[in-house]
Structures are given as structure tokens and as C-alpha cells.
Amino acid sequence: MRNRIKRLLREGFRAFEGRLAKEYDYVVIARPQLAELVAHDAQAAVTTALGELLERAGLLVAEVDAS
């Protein structure tokens, strides 16, 4: 279960790769409630929860247009 949670968190961070503030290092501590979330909905739920957390913390920046 621990490795699955780590993998899901890494994939969740990849979803926000272009929007994360670059001046910070990120440390995530998975609480026991995350195991319950993973058991029910897996990747979509982890990515949503991670996005909400990053947004509340003010760590998401607007996406930069590549053109």
C-alpha cells in the first residue's frame, strides 16, 4: 500500500508540473486518511486532493503559454 500511495502522489505532482511555484521544495507527508482515499477512488481522488491542497497553500501559478 505504501508504494502505491507514493506512486499516486508522484503522478499527482506530475499533473501540476507546469503550475508549481519553482522557488520551493515540496515535502508531502501522507496521513492515514490517504489510504482510505486511495482504496476508494485512487488516482483521480489523490490528484484532486493534492490540487486543492496546493491551491489553498497558494503554490499554484498560472500556466505559461508555450507559443
Backbone torsions as a table, in degrees:
resi	resn	phi	psi	omega
1	MET	NA	-40.6	-177.2
2	ARG	-60.9	-44.7	179.8
3	ASN	-65.7	-35.9	178.0
4	ARG	-64.8	-42.8	178.8
5	ILE	-63.2	-43.1	178.1
6	LYS	-60.6	-43.4	179.5
7	ARG	-63.9	-43.5	179.6
8	LEU	-64.6	-37.9	177.3
9	LEU	-66.6	-41.1	177.3
10	ARG	-61.7	-44.3	179.0
11	GLU	-64.4	-37.1	177.0
12	GLY	-62.7	-42.7	177.7
13	PHE	-65.0	-36.0	178.2
14	ARG	-61.9	-32.1	179.1
15	ALA	-64.4	-24.9	-179.0
16	PHE	-110.4	14.6	-172.6
17	GLU	-51.4	-45.5	-177.7
18	GLY	-78.9	-9.5	-175.3
19	ARG	-110.4	-1.9	-178.7
20	LEU	-79.4	137.2	175.9
21	ALA	-61.0	128.0	-172.7
22	LYS	-77.7	-19.9	-173.8
23	GLU	-81.5	7.1	-177.8
24	TYR	-121.6	153.6	165.9
25	ASP	-100.5	143.7	-175.8
26	TYR	-111.6	130.6	175.7
27	VAL	-125.1	125.9	180.0
28	VAL	-117.0	129.4	176.4
29	ILE	-109.7	115.0	-178.5
30	ALA	-79.8	122.5	177.6
31	ARG	-87.4	161.6	-179.3
32	PRO	-56.7	-29.0	-179.9
33	GLN	-63.9	-24.6	178.7
34	LEU	-64.2	-34.8	177.9
35	ALA	-61.3	-38.0	177.6
36	GLU	-66.2	-41.7	179.7
37	LEU	-63.4	-43.6	-179.8
38	VAL	-63.9	-38.4	-178.7
39	ALA	-64.1	-28.8	-176.2
40	HIS	-92.8	-48.4	-168.8
41	ASP	-127.6	-12.2	177.5
42	ALA	57.0	-129.1	-165.4
43	GLN	-59.3	-46.4	-177.9
44	ALA	-59.8	-42.9	-179.1
45	ALA	-67.9	-40.3	179.8
46	VAL	-66.3	-44.4	179.5
47	THR	-63.6	-41.7	178.1
48	THR	-63.3	-48.3	180.0
49	ALA	-62.3	-41.0	179.1
50	LEU	-65.6	-42.0	177.7
51	GLY	-61.2	-43.2	178.4
52	GLU	-63.7	-41.2	179.0
53	LEU	-63.6	-47.5	179.9
54	LEU	-63.5	-38.0	179.4
55	GLU	-67.7	-45.2	177.7
56	ARG	-59.5	-35.5	-178.5
57	ALA	-80.3	-7.5	180.0
58	GLY	73.5	28.9	-175.6
59	LEU	-100.7	1.5	177.3
60	LEU	-99.6	133.4	176.7
61	VAL	-110.9	163.1	179.4
62	ALA	-64.0	144.4	178.6
63	GLU	-66.8	139.5	178.5
64	VAL	-89.8	129.5	179.1
65	ASP	-74.2	125.5	-175.1
66	ALA	-76.2	-12.4	-177.1
67	SER	-83.9	NA	NA
